[in-house]
Amino acid sequence: MASEVESNLIRDIREDQLRLLLRGTMVALLATVWLIAALYTNIQDVLGGLLLVTLIAGVGMGFALYAGGRGRYRLAVWGYMVGVLAACAVLMMVIQSSERAGILDWKSVVPFIFPLLIMLAGGLLSPYAGIATFIIGFVALVIVPRLVPSIDVPPVAQAGAVILSAMAVLLAFLLAGPTYSIAEWALENYRVSRQQTLALRANRAELERTLRARDQLNRQLQEAREAAEEATRRRGQFLADMSHELRTPLNSILGFSESMLYFPEGYGGVSLPEPYLEDLRQIFTSGRQLLTVINDVLDLAKVDAGKLDLFLRDVPLYPVFEDCVSSMEALVRHKPVELRLNVPDDLPNAYADPSRVRQVLVNLIGNAVKFTDEGSIVLGAKRRDDVLVISVSDTGIGIAREDGERVFEEFGQIDHPGRPFNPGAGLGLTISKRLVEMQNGKIWFESEVGKGTTFFFTLPCAA
């Protein structure tokens, strides 16, 4: 692109020079013909020759104008030079063949046209064109008269024309040299400026494309986010509705089965046969498990919908820890597993929701109980800077590294070959993570297969 524009610029400059040269030459030729016609005594003798001179010069200049208009600059220059030099040669022959009459001796005047042509060619085209014109003029003034005896050019006119032509070449070099240096400097500046302009345009176009792509991507992301938020809201609403519809009859089932199992006096003191009681126990246990799953689903739906309310306040954690341990001891009663606390007496208060902290601990301890057959489960806590780090450690089967990313996924459950199926829904750790993050904390774990797992989570210290 830059080279094309540069070529167009050079072509325009050359065409302007060529037009200027053609106009100057035409004016000079017409002035010469008019002057000869006006001063010659017998104009009839040279009228035909003058018309031929005019025709030859006109053809040469017309060809130069045609070639220059099509970008053939060199061809145009040589067409111009050949036409003008041929016209001058014919003019010398016309004057030579006529009688020596009139005010001026035209054989002595015409040779001095060559220095003018050299000045025009060297100054307007290039110094080398002036040299070429000088060579052709030297041949026409010196060599041709020696080869054609009929052409008589006075020696003084020859010498004067040659000397003036040489001076014209030198002057053309002196004048055209700085002019062409300035032109080259200007052209180089233009080239650099053009390249910088094109680079800026390309950079601007690239920036505009990048901005348009960014805007389009932002719109797509916004649409995707809105769609995801809408889907999450609808899912949360659906889960909340379904959980409510399931919990109502399930609470009735749990209430009646619990009454029949543990309060037979409500039925007139009539005890059911043992096979019936065993089935009732299974109904009651399964119902409690189902209620836990429903509560987890409902909590997850509330978190996703942003409707889970927290009641943050300064809370001492030791009573919460004791309550969790005492309520979970029944789960390890039939296992060789020790559940204990490891908390310092000077543990500061946390700024948290105690019921949600208890929910997180119950989920973590419940998981530890499920996957620990012997050893210990330790609930610990300590202060680190402005946060409390709470941990639940077990000596269970551990979590493989490749399963680490699935631990906190919704409904994500890890298969453990050789162990009974886990009846949970895979939501406990997901909800725990959300609850911890809503209280400005974070949760993570460390584990080694066959040696156990430790879950950590942080809570901010009370002010």
N, C-alpha and C positions, 0 to 999 in steps of 0.2 A: 504493500500500500504506500509506504513512504517513498520507495524508489519510483513508483508510478507518478506520484505527485511531483517529485523532483524532476523527472523527465518532462512532465507537462510544463513545469516552470521554465526549464531551460529552453524548451521548444518555443514557448511564448516569447522569451527574450530574444531568441535568434530570429523569429519571424518579425518582431518589431525592428530589429537591426536591418534585416533584409529589405523590409518595406521602405525604411528610411533611406537605405542605399539606392534602391531602385528609383525613388522619387528624386533624389539628388542627381543621379545619373541622367534621368530623363530630362530634368531641367537644364543640366549642363549640355546635353546633346542638342536639345532644341535651341538653346541659346547659341551654340556653335554654328548649327545649320543656318539659323536666322542671320547671324553675323556674316557668315560667308556669302549668303544670298544677297545681303544688303551691300556688302563692300566689293563683291566681284563685279568686274566690268561687263563681262559677257556671261550672264546667268544661265543662258540656254545651254552653254557647254557643260555645265556641272549640275543642272537641275535633276537629270535622271540619276546621276551618281549619288546626289544628296538624298533622293527618295530611297535609293537602294540602301544607303547607310542607315537611314531611319528605319527601314523595314528590318534590316539585320539586327540592329540594336533592339528594336521592339520585340522581335521573335526571341532573342536571348533573354530579355527581361521578362517576357511573358512565360517562357519556360521556367525561369528561376522562380517566378511567383507561383506557378503551378506546383513545382516540386517542393517548394517551401511549405505550401499549404498542406501537403501530405506527409510532412515530417522528414522529407529527404533533403536535409539541410546541405550536406556536402555536394550533392548533385545540383542543387539550386545555385550554390556558389560558383561551381565550375560552369554551369550553363550561363550564368551572368557574365563571368570573366571571358568565356569564349565569344559570347555575343558582342560584348563591348570591344574586345580586342579586334575581332573580325571587322566590326564597324569602323574602327580607327584605321585598320589596314586598307579597307576599301576607300576610306576617305583620303588617305595618302595617295592611293592609286588614281583616284578621280582628280585630285589636285595636280598630280604629276602629269596627267595626260592633257590637261587643259593649258591654255596659253598663260603666259606669265603676265597677267594684267590685273589691275586693281590697286588698291591702296596698299595692301599687305602682301608679303610673300608667304603664302599659306604653307609651302613646303618647309618653311622655317618655323611656322607657328604650330602645326599639328603635332610634331613630336613632343611638344611640351604638355600635351594632354596626358601622356603616360604618368608623369609624376603625380598629377591630380588623381588618376585612377589608383595609383599605388597608395596614396594617402587615404582615399576612401576605403579601399579593400583592407589595408592594414589597420586603420583606425576603427572601422565599424565591424569588420569581421574578425580578423586575427592577424597578428604580425606575419604569420607564415603565409597567409593569403597575399600579403603585400610582397613577400619574397617571390612567390610564384608569379605575381603580376610583373615584378621587376625583371624576372628571367624572360618572360614572354615579350615584354617591351624591349629588352636588350636584343633579343633575337630579331624583332621587327625593325628596330632602329639601326642595328649594326650588321647583323648577319645577312638578313634578307637583301639590303641594298648591294652587298658585295656579290650575292648569288644572282640577283636580277639587275643587270646594268641599267635597265630602263627606269628604275626607281632611283631618283637622284635626291638624296637628302644632304643638305649642306653640312660639311664637317663640324662647323661651329654649332649648328642646331643639334647634331648628334651628340657632341661632347657635352653641350649644356643640358640636353635632355637626360643623358646617362648620369651626369653628376647630380642633377636635381632628383632623378629617380632614386639614386643611392641615398641621398639625403632624406628623401621621403620615406624610404625603408627604415632608416635609422630613427627618424622622428616618429614613425608608426610604432617602433619598438619602445621608444621612450614614453610615448603617450599611452599606448595600449597596455604596456607592462603593468604599471600601477592600477590602471583601470581593471585589468583582468585579475590582478591580485585582490583588489577590493571586491570584485564580483565573486571570486572564489571564497573569500572570507565571508561575504554575505550569504553565499550559498551554503557554506559549511554551517554557519549559524542557523540558517533556516533548516538545514537537515537535522541538526541537534535539537532545535526547538520543535521540529515536526515529530521527531522520535519521542521526545518527552511528552508532547501533546497526545500522540497515539498511545503511549504507555499509560498516561493518566486516564485517557478515555477507556482503555482496556481495563484498567484497575477499577474505574468507576462502574463500568458495565458489570465486571465480576462482582463488585460490592453490591450493586443493585440486584444481581441474580441471587447472591447470597442472602440479602435481606428479604427478597421475595420468597426464597425457599424457607428462610427462617420463619417468616410470617405464616406461610402455608403450613409449616410443621407445627407452629404454635397453635394455629387454628385446629389442626388435626388432633393435637394433644389436648386442647381444650374440649373439643367434641368427645374425644375418647374418655377424658376425665369425667365430663358430665354424664356420658353414658354409663361409665363405671359407677359413679355416685348414684345415679338413678337405679342401676341394677342392684347395688348394695342396699339402697333404701327399700326397694321392693322386696329383696330377699329378707331383709331384717323385719319388714312388716309381715311378710308371709310366715317367717319363723315365729315371730311373736304371736301372731294369730293362732298358728298351729299349736304352739306350746300352751297357750291359754286353753285351747279346746281340748288338749290332751290332759292337762293337769287337773282340770275340774273332775272328770270321771275317775282319773287315777287316784286323786286324794280320797274319793269315796271308797275305792277298792282297798286302799291302804288302811283307811279308818275302820272299815268293817272287818278286814282280816286281822288287824291288830286287836280289835275288841274280842273277836272270837278266839284268838290265841291266848291273850293274857288277862282278859276280863270275862270269864265264862259266867260269873254271877249275874251279868247283865242279861243272860239268857235263862234265868231261873236256876242257875247252878248246874245246868246240864252240861257235862263234858262230852266232847266229840271223841269218837274212836281215834286211836293213834294214827292209823293210815290217813284219816282225814286231817288230823293236825299236821302231819308231815307235809301234806299237799298245801295246807294253809301257810306253813312256814315258807315253802318255796314261792308261793304267790306273794307273800309279804316281802321276802328278800328280793325277788325279781322286780316287784313294784318299786321298792326303794332305789334299786339300780336305775330303773327307767326314769324315776323322778329326778335323780341326779343328772342323767343325760339331758332331760328336758330343761332343767334349770341351767345347765351349761349352755344349751342352745339358746335359751332366752337371754342369758347374760351376753353371749356373743352377738346376738342380734341387737341388743341395746348398745353395745360398744360400737358396732358398725354404724348404727344410726345416730350415734352421738347422744343417746338418751340415758346413758347409765350415769346416775348421779353419785358423786363422791362427797363425803362429809369429812374434809381434811381438818385435823386439829392436832394439838400437842397430845401425844399419847405415850404412856409407858408401855414398852413392849413385853416386859417380863410376864405380866399377867396373861397376855395374849399367848405367849409361848407355853405357859403352864397349862392353859386351857386346851390348847391344841394337843399337847403331849398326853394329857389325861384322857381326852376324848378318843385318841388314836391308839391307846394301849390295848384296847380290846382286840384290835386287828392283829397284834403280834402275840397274843396270849398263848396261842397254840403253836408257836414257832420258837426255835432257839435263837431269838433275836431280841436284843436289848435296845429299847428306845429311851434316850436320855437327853438332858439339856446340858449345854456347855456355854453358859452366858455369864459374863462378869457382873458383879453386883453394882458397879458404877456405870452401867450402860445408860447413856443419855436417852431422853425421849426422842421419838420420831415425829415428824410432821406428816401424818398419814391418816387414812381411814381404817380404823382397827378391824372392822368387819371384813373389809376387802383384804387386809393383810392376813387375817385368819383364813380366808378362802384360799389365798395363794399357798399358805403353809399346809393346809389340809390336802391340797392337790399334790404338792411336792412330797409330803410324808406318805400320802396314799400310794403314789407311784413307787416310792422307795420300798414300802411294805410288799407291793406286788412282786418286785423283782429281787428281793433279798430273802434267801432261805435260811441263812444263819449269819451270826455276827452281830452287827450293831447298826443303828440308825441314830445319828447325832444331829440335834438342832443347835446351831451355834450362832453367835453374833459378836461383832466387835466394831469399834469406831475406826474410821479411816478418814482423816481430814474432816470435811463437813458432811459426811454421809455415814450411814450405818450399813455394814456389809453383813447380811444374814445368809446362812448356809444350811443346807440339809445334805449330810453325807451318809452314804450307805456302803456296805460291803457286798453289794449284790453282783449281778452278772455283768454290769457295765454296758456301754454303748460303743459300737464299732464306729471308726472314723467316717466310713462312707455313709453311715446313717445319721451323722450329726446334723445335716441340713434339714432333715425331715422332722426333727424333734418338735419344733415349734409350729409346724404346718397344721392347718385346720384338717381335722379328721385323719391326721397322719399317725399311723401305728407301725411300730417296728416289729418284724417277725423274729422270734427267737426259737430256733429249732429245738425240739425236745421239751418245750414248756407248754402248759395248757393255754388255750386261747384267752386273750385279754378281753373281758366283756365290755370295757370302756368304749366311748365314742371317739376318743382321740382329740378331745377338745380341752382337757384340763390344762395342759401346758400352754396352749394357744391363749386361753383366757387369762392364765396367770401372767403371761408376757404382756398382754394388753393392760391388765390391771396395774402391773408394776410401772409400765411406761406412763400411764395416766397419773401416777403419783410422782412423776419426775425421777424415776429410777430406771435401772436397766437390769437385765437378767441374762445369765450365761451359765455354762456348765463345763466341767472337766471330768473326763472319764477314761478308764482303762479297762479293756475287756478282761473279765475274770477277777477283777480286783475291786470294782465299785465305781460309783459316780457321786459327784458333788455338784449340787446346783447352788448358785449364788444369785442374790439379787440385792440391790441397794435401795435405800430410802433416805431422804434428806433428814438431817438432824433438826430438831426443833430450835427455834431462835432463842 
